[in-house]
Amino acid sequence: MQRRISLAPSGRGDGILLRAGRVLDGGTTAPARSQTVVPLHVSRMILACVVGFVALYAYSAATTCTR
């Protein structure tokens, strides 16, 4: 399974919208599994941590097995 990360203006001031989701068979994208707004004043290291956390959360939500 492939994952995707997107960054976009949040539409509410000083922040960016960070969304994580999956790429489906055939290259189409599924709706975002998780998203958050990150302030623009954070450091790159904090932004990288938030990106990793959101991607991990989206991946774990997509691979959870139910019986």
N, C-alpha and C positions, 0 to 999 in steps of 0.2 A: 504494500500500500504506500502510495506517495502522499506527502503532506504539503500544505502550502501555508505561507505566512503572508499577510498583506498589511501594509501601513497606509493610512488615509487620514485626512484632516478630520478631527472629531466633530467639527461644526459648533463647538461651544468654547471658544477661547483658546487658551494656551495648552493644547493637548493633541495627541495623535491617537487614532483608533487602531488598535492592534487586534487582528483577527487571525485565527488559525483554523484550518479545516483540512479536508481530504481532497485528493484528485481521484476521480472515479475512472473506471475502465473507459477508454476512448478519449481521455483527456479532459472531460468536463469536470467542473468543480461542484462539490456538494456545499450546502449552506454551512456557514462557520460553526464549528463545534464549541468554540469558546472565544470570547473577546473581552477587551478591557481598554480603558482610556489611560494613557501614560502622559504625565505632564512633560512638556518640552524641556524643562529646566533640569531634568535628571541627567546623570552622567551616562556615557556610552556603556559603561560596565553594568549599571543598574538596568538600562534598557535591554542589554543582552541577556541578563538574568530573567527579566520579565518575558522576553521572547521565548527563552528556553522553557520557562515554566508553563506558559500558555500552550506552546507546542506539545509539551509532555502531557499536559492535561487533555488536550484534544486527541492525542494519540491513544492515551489510556482509555478515554471514553469510547473510542472507536473499536478498541480491541477487547473490551470487557465481555467475558463469556457468561451467558445465562443458561441454566439447565432447566 
